[in-house]
Every structure is written in structure tokens, then in C-alpha cells.
Amino acid sequence: MKPSRTADQLRRAEIAQIHIAKSQLGMDDDTYRAMLWSVGRVRSSSELDWRGRKAVLDHLKRSGFKVQAKPQSRRLDLDAESQKARKLWLLLGEAGELRDTSERALAAYGHRVAKVDDLRFTNGKQIERVIESLKKWCSRVWRRKLGEAIQARDGLTDEALENAVVAFIQSCSRRGTETFEAAQAAWDHWNKVHATA
């Protein structure tokens, strides 16, 4: 059981919330002091007793202050399929395709694709749908990046450029154009060729 906060801890937390509300609502110092006086009959939040702090916080909430809950960390599902989905998600993050690589963002993606709130609650078909969707996304990203690199040439000789294109085409035609592995192999090959050019 979580230990309850002391009166002093609660007082400091409520004063901190009042200051957060002041900032969130964009109150200048004069407006803030006037509000403290009209609601709590004090000039400083540190002078408020518990009733005054409650009255001020209620007033600030009515004025539009939104208390933001602390973000909660998600427990990770550690089975092999969920780890594969997470690895693909992080690869997309490394490629610069995601604004948010958090577990919460992956869960939101899983919800859109498989209509499940958490990877821990997926059945075989649902997690497979998430993984296949992520593989196709990775495949498109790597192909696009390879195409951009080929167009830019990046100082490659004609021979090195031709080798990279041929390897990409062979890799895709051997394994199917939408496979993650084909696109990853081609991208890895491109990077190797580019590094030695």
C-alpha cells in the first residue's frame, strides 16, 4: 500500500499545483496576486491554509486549469513476438519515421492496427497483424531511403552504384517486394557499398 503524504508534503504539492496553474493560464503577477486576494484573502500562496488552497485550486480549475496526470510507465510484454514488434518500432524510430518511440506510442499503433490496447493482450493473429504492418512500413522506408541515396549518388562510382541497384533488385525479387528482410538486406548492402566507395 502506498504511504499517505504528510500534511507538509500535501501543502507543498498543492502550492506547486497553484504555480503550475498560474503558468498554464498565462497569469501575470498582478492578476495572480489579485486572484489570491479575492479568493483566499492572502497575497502569497504560502500564506494559504488547506481551505484556502482548495478554494484557489477550485477557482483555477473553473478558469481552465487542467491537472495533468503523471505519465505512467507501461509494463513490457516480453514474449518473442512482442519483442519483434518492439524491435521494428525502434528501427523505424532510428530511421527518423517516428515522433515518439515510447511504449505508449507503440500501444497506440497496435490499437489502430489490431484493435487491442496493449501488446500483452494480443492473440496470435493480432500480434501477427501488428508485426506484418510494421514490416511493410520498414520496407517502404528502406526502399525510399535507398532510392533517395541512389538519386543523390553520394560520390559513388558508376560500378558501385550499379552493384547496389542490382543487389537491391535481386534481393527484392528473391524474397518478395514487400518483405521487411528484403528491404533491410538491400539497405544494409547499400550502406556497405557506400562505406567502401
N, C-alpha and C positions, 0 to 999 in steps of 0.2 A: 504494500500500500504506500502511495506517495505521501511523504510527510507534509503536514499543513504548514503554511507560511506563518511566520511570526507577524505580530501587528506592525513592527517596523518594516519588515520586508514588503508587506501589503501596502503600507503607506508609500514607500519608495516606488513600488510598481505603479500605483495609481497616479502619483505625481509625474512619473515618466510618461504615462499614457496621456496626461493632460498636455505635456510638452509636445508629444507626437501629434496630438490633435491640433494644437496651435500651428504647427508646421504644415500639417496636411491641409488645413483650412486656409492657409496663407494669411494668418492674422498678424498684423504689425503689432509692435509692443504696446502702443497706446490702446488699440482695440482690445488686446488681450487683457491688459490691466483693468480696463473699463468693464469687461465681461466678468472678471474675477470679483470686482466690487459689486456689480449689480446682482450676481448670482450668489456669491459666498461672503460678501461684506469683508473681503480681505484684499490686499494689494499684491500678495505673493502666494503662489500655490503652496509653499512650505508652511504657511500660516493656517491652511485649511484643516479642520478636523475631519473625521471619517464621514460625517453627514455632508459637510461642505464639498468634500472630494466627490462624493456620489452625485450631489446636485450639479456640480460643474461638469462631470463626465456625462450625465444625462442630457444636460443642455447642449454640450458639444456634439453628442450623437444625434440629437434632434436637428442640429445645424449642418449635419452631413458627415461627421467624423465616422469613419469605418474602422472598427477594430480589426486588425489583420492577425489571423492565427499564425502561430509559428509553423513553418513548413515541417511536415512530419516525414521522417525518412521511411522508405519502403523496405520491407524485408525482401531479400533477393531469393528468387526461386533458383535452386542450384542444380536442377536436373539438366542433363546434357542438351536437350532441345532448347530449353530456355537460355542456356549459356550460349548456344549457337545464335539465337536471335539477338542476344545482347552484344555478341561479337560483331555481327553485321551492323547493328545500330551504331556501335562505336567506330567502325570503319567508315560509315557514312559521315560521322562527326569529324573524323580525321580528314576526310575529303572536302570538308567545308560545306556539307549539304544541310547541316542541322544547326538551328539556333540554340537548341537545348538538347544535350546528350544525357540528361538525368534519367533515372529510373521512372520518374513520374511521366516524363515525356514519352518514353518507350511504352508505358502502360496506356497512355492516351492513344498512341498509334495502334497498339494492339486492340483497343476498344473500337477504333474506326474500322479496322480490317476484319476482326473476328468477333466483335460484339461481346468482349469479355473485359472485365475491369482490371484484371491483374494476371500476369503470366502464370502465377501459381495456380490459377483456377481454370487453365485451359485444358481441354481434352486433346487427344491426338490430332484430330482434324483441324482444330482451331490453331494450335501452335504451328502446325504444318502450313496453314494459310498465312500466318504471320511471317514465317521463315521464307516461304516462296515469294511473298510480296517484297520482302527486304532484299532477297537475292536479285529480283528483277530490277529493283531500284539501283542496287550496286552495279549491276550490269550496264544499265543506261548511263550511270555516272562515269564508269571507267571508259566506256566507248566514247562518250562525249569528250572526256579529257584526252583520250588518245587522239581523237580527231583534231582537237584544238592544237595538240602538240605537233601532230603531223603537218597541219597547215602552217604553223609557225616555223617548223623545221628545226629551230633552235640550234643552228650551226651544224646539223648533221650532213654527212656526205650523202650523195645520191645512193650509194650502195647500202649504207647503214639505214637510210630511210626506207629503201626498198625491202630490206630484210625485216624491218619492224612491221611493215604493212603485210608482207607475205605471212609472217608468223601469226599476226592477228587474224587474218582471213582463214588460215589453216586451223588455227585453234578454234575459232567460232564454227567453222564448217564441220569439224570433227565432233564437237560436243553439243551443237545446237546453239543457235544465235542468242537465245535468252538465258543461257546458263550463267550463273554467277562465277563458276570456276573458269569458264572460257574467258570471260571478260577480265577476271583477276589475273589469269595466266598471261593474257595479252598485255595487260598493263604492266605486270612485273617484267615481262620481256622488254617492253618499251623502255622502262626505266633502266634496265641493264644495258640495253643498246645505247641509250642516251648517255649513261655514265661513262661508257668507254669510247664515246665519239670524240 
